[in-house]
Amino acid sequence: MKNYLFLLLFFPFTLSAQENDKYIESDVIPMAGKKGFSVQSRAGDFLLKPYSLVQTAAKFNYYDDEGINLADQDKIANSGFEIPYAIIGISGRAFGKITFNLTVNAAKSGASLLQQAWFDVNLKEQLRFRVGKFKTPYNQAYLVTLGETLFPALPVSLTTPVNIPHSLNAVNPNFATGFDLGVMMHGLLKGKWEYHLGVFNGTGINVNTAQKTTSDDLGIPSLLYAGRIAFMPYGAMTSHQGRTDDLNNHRLLFALSASWNVEAEWESSNDFRAGFEFAWLINRWYLSAEAYYMHMKFTRLQKSSAQYHFLGGYVQGGYFLTEKLQAALRYDLFNRNSLKTDGFINLPALGCNYYLFGYNLKLQAMYQYMGRWGHATQLERDNDDLGMALHAATVMLQFSF
């Protein structure tokens, strides 16, 4: 007993059941408030907060005829069970000016095993600098907390590569830029304006090394240059898309973002992206929408003057029918084959979320159908959805701590 008293008196760290520092971030689960615990120094200048998130899912995907070997009439593929995320992380604060985060996703391999690793130098609320591996400032769907999304799967228009009617189709970026390595200046102005300005490798989450060169066409470093500005009239927008303990809140966001990936995709093209974001949380309702555009231009070394313009976007909403049950709808639109070719892919989806034992255990389910309209020929219609499921269903159980 005396030994325990000695530790309590002289050990300089204490355990806390909650921590309300708004700068303790994880991008995985909510870090402030009731969730989890923290270890901090008695002076409060050092803090460590461990966290974990595990998602296990059952998936069913049914594909159309095209692209399937005639000798194999089984149209069901990429179905069964999977673990998309098995995350262990540590978030914290040091010296009262630095916040940091280290996250490992055991469900991945290679460079993507390290999901994020960054630290922020917080000079003041209006001026902060982040370096390391973290989310690029583009797409509201990515910027929300991973474990608090409305659907278990991101909009297809963000994650599916575009189609190009050339042998150059090996160069097929998607709209989302996701996690990347870089440096970013960001801050909150007057409690309503949030800005991000960053420079990144442009190689995404699967690369942790410096591999870029100087642009042959432009003579500048072949990197990803990105920026985002958001207006939030009722204060900083929440990082979640609806939560059981936040059913009496009002937040609104309008944002513009743009990025330029110079000589992206292994020095084959220069990709410019721009997007508009809208998000509204009002009591039990959560509504959001995005529209995004990409201009893809091949470098001179590709010996092609072709340029392509792509469009995409979605609108989605969720409503808490009870304090534990949230219903969700989404409509996703994708101009996958560029504006040069007629036709869009549209993907309506229906989902629901049920929270067990507070919000540490979350059950999510969704069904999505892929439709196609506006194509000039049947061949263009068939080529536009190659690799995409006609019917897709997901049931996912998530535990977070």
Wavefront OBJ file of the C-alpha trace (Angstrom):
o trace
v 0.000 0.000 0.000
v 2.850 2.369 0.808
v 4.347 1.721 -2.636
v 1.092 2.777 -4.347
v 0.914 5.949 -2.257
v 4.490 6.743 -3.215
v 3.647 6.394 -6.925
v 0.597 8.601 -6.609
v 2.584 11.313 -4.855
v 5.680 11.347 -7.011
v 4.819 9.860 -10.407
v 4.457 12.935 -12.649
v 1.689 11.531 -14.842
v -1.998 10.986 -14.179
v -4.787 9.058 -15.889
v -7.864 10.921 -17.067
v -11.201 9.561 -18.254
v -11.712 12.419 -20.672
v -9.827 15.207 -22.374
v -11.526 18.222 -23.917
v -8.592 19.753 -25.782
v -10.001 20.467 -29.255
v -6.561 20.112 -30.809
v -6.202 16.453 -29.831
v -7.116 14.939 -33.184
v -6.947 11.483 -34.734
v -9.043 11.613 -37.950
v -10.103 8.095 -36.905
v -12.399 8.388 -33.864
v -13.443 11.398 -31.739
v -10.651 12.153 -29.283
v -12.246 14.751 -27.018
v -14.900 14.144 -24.398
v -16.109 10.825 -23.031
v -14.409 8.399 -25.383
v -11.352 6.537 -24.079
v -8.808 7.779 -21.573
v -5.579 9.745 -21.577
v -2.266 9.868 -19.751
v -0.937 13.340 -19.018
v 1.610 15.133 -16.917
v 0.344 16.925 -13.823
v 1.326 20.241 -15.344
v -0.813 19.398 -18.381
v 1.918 20.161 -20.935
v 2.314 16.525 -22.065
v -0.542 14.214 -22.996
v -0.836 10.793 -24.644
v -4.152 9.354 -25.761
v -4.222 5.840 -27.262
v -7.099 4.761 -29.490
v -8.207 1.852 -31.628
v -10.706 1.181 -34.392
v -11.613 -2.189 -35.935
v -14.027 -2.630 -38.828
v -15.131 -6.023 -40.119
v -17.501 -6.237 -43.074
v -19.512 -8.704 -45.132
v -19.767 -7.712 -48.805
v -21.804 -8.883 -51.785
v -21.074 -7.650 -55.340
v -22.983 -8.666 -58.463
v -21.519 -7.675 -61.856
v -23.002 -7.239 -65.320
v -22.042 -9.433 -68.317
v -19.310 -7.286 -69.820
v -15.765 -7.998 -68.778
v -16.588 -11.535 -67.570
v -14.981 -14.603 -69.122
v -17.612 -16.437 -71.175
v -16.372 -19.733 -69.755
v -17.262 -18.519 -66.278
v -20.863 -17.358 -65.934
v -20.539 -16.555 -62.232
v -21.321 -12.846 -61.975
v -20.663 -12.685 -58.239
v -17.137 -11.526 -57.360
v -15.253 -9.596 -54.688
v -17.733 -10.921 -52.127
v -17.263 -12.379 -48.655
v -15.708 -11.010 -45.485
v -13.009 -8.387 -45.066
v -11.345 -6.143 -42.502
v -10.873 -2.726 -44.133
v -9.398 -1.134 -40.993
v -7.656 -2.517 -37.911
v -6.171 0.645 -36.450
v -4.012 1.302 -33.428
v -2.952 4.868 -32.819
v -1.633 7.440 -30.385
v -2.592 11.093 -30.355
v -1.147 13.670 -28.013
v 0.160 17.065 -27.040
v 3.633 18.272 -26.049
v 5.007 21.554 -24.699
v 1.566 23.139 -25.016
v 2.311 23.995 -28.681
v 2.714 20.686 -30.498
v 0.051 18.079 -31.203
v 0.832 14.784 -32.908
v -0.694 11.588 -34.207
v 0.666 8.184 -35.212
v -1.674 5.597 -36.740
v -0.941 2.067 -37.970
v -3.528 0.135 -39.977
v -2.755 -3.568 -39.499
v -5.271 -4.466 -42.230
v -2.904 -3.032 -44.865
v 0.610 -3.871 -45.996
v 3.615 -2.097 -47.410
v 3.745 1.691 -47.165
v -0.007 1.954 -46.493
v 0.520 0.083 -43.211
v 1.449 3.534 -41.894
v -1.877 5.293 -42.335
v -0.779 8.629 -40.888
v 2.072 10.125 -38.912
v 2.180 13.879 -38.350
v 2.726 16.669 -35.894
v 1.268 20.167 -35.738
v 3.122 23.245 -34.549
v 0.300 25.361 -33.102
v 1.563 28.932 -33.008
v -2.004 30.120 -32.474
v -5.480 29.172 -33.605
v -5.068 31.226 -36.767
v -1.667 29.795 -37.701
v -0.674 26.157 -37.488
v 1.840 24.080 -39.458
v 1.459 20.343 -40.037
v 4.133 18.031 -41.428
v 4.140 14.309 -42.088
v 1.580 11.927 -43.572
v -2.026 13.070 -43.279
v -5.227 13.860 -45.200
v -4.860 16.247 -48.110
v -7.264 19.256 -47.949
v -9.712 18.050 -50.582
v -13.150 16.355 -50.361
v -15.430 16.616 -47.351
v -16.084 12.869 -47.608
v -12.422 12.212 -46.694
v -11.991 15.000 -44.156
v -14.653 13.678 -41.762
v -13.583 11.273 -39.021
v -13.100 7.774 -40.425
v -15.244 6.003 -37.830
v -18.116 8.506 -38.043
v -19.170 8.405 -41.692
v -22.764 8.175 -42.873
v -22.048 5.129 -45.064
v -19.548 2.266 -44.686
v -18.201 3.005 -48.190
v -17.085 6.301 -49.725
v -18.816 7.642 -52.861
v -17.764 5.612 -55.882
v -17.196 8.785 -57.901
v -14.310 9.647 -55.563
v -12.562 6.291 -55.424
v -13.007 4.757 -58.903
v -10.392 5.528 -61.612
v -11.546 7.394 -64.693
v -11.739 5.812 -68.156
v -9.729 7.070 -71.122
v -10.316 5.640 -74.631
v -6.620 5.087 -75.364
v -3.829 2.637 -74.685
v -2.845 5.432 -72.286
v -5.702 4.231 -70.084
v -2.994 2.860 -67.788
v -2.853 6.464 -66.610
v -6.219 6.733 -64.882
v -6.354 8.841 -61.720
v -9.393 9.204 -59.482
v -10.847 12.330 -57.924
v -9.784 11.686 -54.326
v -6.225 12.493 -53.274
v -6.596 10.962 -49.787
v -3.578 10.618 -47.480
v -0.182 11.877 -48.624
v 3.194 13.097 -47.350
v 3.773 16.818 -47.164
v 3.621 20.078 -45.257
v 0.570 22.280 -44.703
v -0.272 25.654 -43.193
v -3.777 25.905 -41.756
v -5.862 27.741 -39.192
v -9.219 29.077 -38.070
v -9.963 32.785 -38.586
v -12.571 34.564 -36.436
v -14.069 31.187 -35.566
v -15.767 31.009 -38.991
v -13.156 30.782 -41.724
v -10.892 27.749 -42.040
v -8.046 27.571 -44.533
v -5.512 24.944 -45.669
v -2.498 25.453 -47.952
v -0.236 22.487 -48.565
v 2.412 20.873 -50.727
v 2.509 17.059 -50.987
v 4.314 14.323 -52.895
v 1.192 13.514 -54.894
v 1.882 9.780 -54.677
v -0.826 8.922 -52.141
v -0.971 6.648 -49.132
v 0.952 3.780 -50.770
v 4.315 5.596 -50.916
v 6.385 6.731 -47.919
v 9.540 7.758 -49.788
v 10.640 10.797 -51.800
v 10.416 9.854 -55.493
v 9.542 13.086 -57.294
v 11.549 15.091 -59.836
v 11.261 18.451 -61.608
v 8.461 18.913 -64.131
v 9.687 18.599 -67.704
v 6.896 20.835 -68.970
v 6.771 23.498 -66.264
v 10.221 23.499 -64.662
v 8.784 23.350 -61.110
v 8.900 20.492 -58.575
v 6.543 17.705 -59.666
v 4.445 17.773 -56.495
v 0.811 18.107 -55.456
v -0.160 21.696 -54.624
v -3.445 21.949 -52.712
v -5.620 24.547 -50.986
v -9.025 24.766 -49.314
v -11.110 27.570 -47.806
v -14.277 26.942 -45.761
v -16.911 29.295 -44.353
v -18.733 28.103 -41.214
v -21.226 30.769 -40.020
v -22.169 28.929 -36.814
v -18.671 27.926 -35.726
v -16.317 25.111 -36.645
v -18.045 22.249 -38.463
v -18.202 18.946 -36.626
v -15.905 16.175 -37.825
v -18.708 13.577 -37.827
v -21.723 12.903 -40.050
v -24.174 12.389 -37.211
v -23.557 11.068 -33.697
v -25.795 9.851 -30.890
v -24.472 12.350 -28.346
v -24.769 15.344 -30.684
v -28.466 15.501 -31.591
v -28.985 19.133 -30.573
v -26.430 21.056 -32.578
v -26.387 23.442 -35.526
v -23.427 23.691 -37.884
v -23.143 24.773 -41.515
v -20.228 24.647 -43.968
v -19.495 25.909 -47.464
v -16.045 25.188 -48.896
v -13.999 25.501 -52.076
v -10.881 23.468 -52.758
v -8.393 22.978 -55.560
v -5.248 20.967 -56.198
v -2.736 20.536 -58.980
v -0.790 17.298 -59.210
v 2.129 18.251 -61.439
v 3.285 15.343 -63.607
v 1.153 12.936 -61.648
v 0.864 9.186 -62.179
v 4.568 8.582 -62.749
v 5.181 11.681 -64.844
v 2.442 10.968 -67.390
v -0.051 13.788 -66.846
v -0.759 17.016 -65.026
v -4.010 16.711 -63.087
v -5.943 19.752 -61.892
v -8.843 19.214 -59.472
v -11.417 21.607 -58.044
v -14.342 21.013 -55.746
v -17.270 22.565 -53.898
v -18.457 21.257 -50.502
v -21.616 21.713 -48.492
v -22.412 20.219 -45.079
v -25.236 20.973 -42.662
v -25.811 19.462 -39.244
v -29.048 20.505 -37.583
v -30.232 18.476 -34.617
v -31.007 14.934 -35.861
v -30.348 15.788 -39.525
v -27.049 15.632 -41.382
v -26.908 16.740 -45.033
v -23.895 17.081 -47.313
v -23.111 17.442 -51.000
v -20.030 17.793 -53.167
v -19.292 18.564 -56.785
v -15.821 18.074 -58.236
v -14.011 18.571 -61.516
v -10.738 17.222 -62.905
v -8.733 18.343 -65.911
v -6.170 15.822 -67.108
v -3.474 16.861 -69.571
v -0.704 14.576 -70.795
v 2.900 15.739 -70.649
v 4.883 16.417 -73.822
v 6.849 13.200 -73.271
v 3.621 11.251 -73.778
v 3.430 12.741 -77.303
v -0.320 13.247 -76.997
v -2.196 16.530 -77.203
v -5.344 14.967 -75.748
v -6.930 16.676 -72.752
v -9.797 15.311 -70.690
v -12.396 16.871 -68.396
v -14.221 14.808 -65.774
v -17.128 15.606 -63.451
v -18.476 13.925 -60.332
v -20.482 14.591 -57.242
v -22.941 13.294 -54.691
v -25.651 14.390 -52.298
v -26.448 12.489 -49.112
v -28.463 12.833 -45.955
v -29.045 11.102 -42.661
v -31.673 11.340 -39.947
v -31.808 9.807 -36.460
v -35.155 7.998 -36.256
v -34.313 7.194 -32.650
v -31.328 8.075 -30.484
v -29.582 4.925 -31.742
v -30.911 4.395 -35.280
v -29.858 6.621 -38.196
v -31.294 6.225 -41.715
v -29.260 7.414 -44.715
v -29.703 8.097 -48.443
v -27.110 8.983 -51.089
v -27.125 9.733 -54.812
v -23.734 9.544 -56.529
v -23.078 10.819 -60.075
v -19.929 10.121 -62.095
v -18.819 11.271 -65.544
v -16.211 8.522 -65.704
v -15.527 8.590 -69.454
v -14.898 12.393 -69.662
v -16.986 15.103 -71.294
v -15.771 13.969 -74.705
v -18.032 10.914 -74.503
v -21.731 11.018 -73.676
v -23.036 9.218 -70.633
v -23.025 9.269 -66.831
v -22.971 6.621 -64.150
v -25.406 7.190 -61.295
v -25.391 5.241 -58.052
v -28.305 5.582 -55.617
v -27.672 4.057 -52.180
v -29.708 3.313 -49.070
v -28.181 2.770 -45.634
v -28.741 2.660 -41.895
v -26.550 2.920 -38.796
v -27.300 1.466 -35.393
v -25.294 2.333 -32.284
v -24.867 -0.245 -29.527
v -23.520 0.485 -26.037
v -23.179 4.219 -26.535
v -21.259 4.756 -29.760
v -18.250 2.481 -29.275
v -20.005 -0.292 -31.222
v -21.600 0.707 -34.515
v -23.468 -1.435 -37.041
v -23.702 -0.080 -40.595
v -25.518 -1.476 -43.614
v -25.969 -0.198 -47.153
v -27.210 -1.241 -50.594
v -26.103 0.480 -53.797
v -27.315 0.138 -57.383
v -25.395 1.282 -60.442
v -27.378 2.838 -63.280
v -26.189 4.296 -66.591
v -27.809 6.900 -68.796
v -27.059 9.144 -71.766
v -24.592 6.881 -73.618
v -24.643 7.102 -77.419
v -23.964 3.400 -78.031
v -24.276 0.141 -76.131
v -20.500 -0.358 -76.382
v -19.843 2.968 -74.648
v -22.413 2.037 -72.009
v -20.700 -1.307 -71.387
v -17.171 0.111 -71.322
v -18.082 2.880 -68.886
v -18.764 0.589 -65.925
v -15.958 -1.950 -66.344
v -14.872 -3.244 -62.948
v -17.899 -1.748 -61.181
v -20.613 -3.766 -59.446
v -24.210 -3.517 -60.664
v -25.533 -4.410 -57.194
v -23.428 -3.911 -54.056
v -24.366 -4.597 -50.433
v -22.259 -4.113 -47.290
v -22.863 -4.874 -43.637
v -20.114 -3.625 -41.318
v -19.610 -3.835 -37.573
v -17.224 -1.304 -36.040
v -15.648 -1.108 -32.613
v -13.753 1.967 -31.468
v -12.006 2.926 -28.243
l 1 2 3 4 5 6 7 8 9 10 11 12 13 14 15 16 17 18 19 20 21 22 23 24 25 26 27 28 29 30 31 32 33 34 35 36 37 38 39 40 41 42 43 44 45 46 47 48 49 50 51 52 53 54 55 56 57 58 59 60 61 62 63 64 65 66 67 68 69 70 71 72 73 74 75 76 77 78 79 80 81 82 83 84 85 86 87 88 89 90 91 92 93 94 95 96 97 98 99 100 101 102 103 104 105 106 107 108 109 110 111 112 113 114 115 116 117 118 119 120 121 122 123 124 125 126 127 128 129 130 131 132 133 134 135 136 137 138 139 140 141 142 143 144 145 146 147 148 149 150 151 152 153 154 155 156 157 158 159 160 161 162 163 164 165 166 167 168 169 170 171 172 173 174 175 176 177 178 179 180 181 182 183 184 185 186 187 188 189 190 191 192 193 194 195 196 197 198 199 200 201 202 203 204 205 206 207 208 209 210 211 212 213 214 215 216 217 218 219 220 221 222 223 224 225 226 227 228 229 230 231 232 233 234 235 236 237 238 239 240 241 242 243 244 245 246 247 248 249 250 251 252 253 254 255 256 257 258 259 260 261 262 263 264 265 266 267 268 269 270 271 272 273 274 275 276 277 278 279 280 281 282 283 284 285 286 287 288 289 290 291 292 293 294 295 296 297 298 299 300 301 302 303 304 305 306 307 308 309 310 311 312 313 314 315 316 317 318 319 320 321 322 323 324 325 326 327 328 329 330 331 332 333 334 335 336 337 338 339 340 341 342 343 344 345 346 347 348 349 350 351 352 353 354 355 356 357 358 359 360 361 362 363 364 365 366 367 368 369 370 371 372 373 374 375 376 377 378 379 380 381 382 383 384 385 386 387 388 389 390 391 392 393 394 395 396 397 398 399 400 401
